[in-house]
Amino acid sequence: MSGDRQHQGTFVYDGDCAFCTMCIRFIERRVPNNATIVPWQWADLPALGLTREQGLTAVQWVPAGATGAAGAGPVAIAALLRTSNPLWRGAGTVLDLRPVTAVAWLVYRWIADNRHRLPGGTAACAVPRQPGDTGT
């Protein structure tokens, strides 16, 4: 988080997932932002208005001063990108467009379901299936 810009929100991810952590390292190196980025395992979930289940399900975005997620998955990623420089803000704005978000959710779900097979992923990265989950 840059010291000269006002904090705009908290981005919560799965710190037990090596693939997710690798993506966060990329963001920390390449996407200047003024958000707090924290694994859900270390976050004060009640203070953020989040549940453990939300942390397990998808990345979350909680705007500064709010409680509860304003967005999950690609919507959360778009919100994080919009706290960055003009190039990344533009990418976040495009990602937040309804048709793009719809496609992004399909890609996000595929990545979430297969993150243990992706670079940096391990068996610990696998998202646990919920009862009645059909995998769609």
FENFENRA-V738664 format. One record per backbone hydrogen bond with DSSP energy under -0.5 kcal/mol. CO is the residue of the C=O (numbers start at 1). NH is the residue of the N-H. If there is no record, write none. Layout:
co nh
CO NH
CO NH
This chain:
co nh
2 5
8 64
9 36
10 12
10 62
11 38
12 60
13 15
13 40
14 17
16 18
17 21
18 22
19 23
20 24
21 25
22 26
23 27
24 28
25 29
26 30
27 31
30 32
33 2
34 8
34 9
35 37
36 11
36 38
38 13
39 42
39 43
43 45
44 48
45 49
45 50
46 49
48 68
51 55
52 56
53 57
54 58
59 73
60 12
61 70
61 71
62 10
63 66
71 61
72 75
73 77
74 78
75 79
76 80
77 81
78 82
80 83
81 84
85 89
86 90
87 91
88 92
89 93
90 94
91 95
92 96
94 97
97 101
98 102
99 103
100 104
101 105
102 106
103 107
104 108
105 109
106 110
107 111
108 112
109 113
110 114
111 115
112 115
112 127
114 117
114 118
115 118
118 121
122 125
123 126
130 133
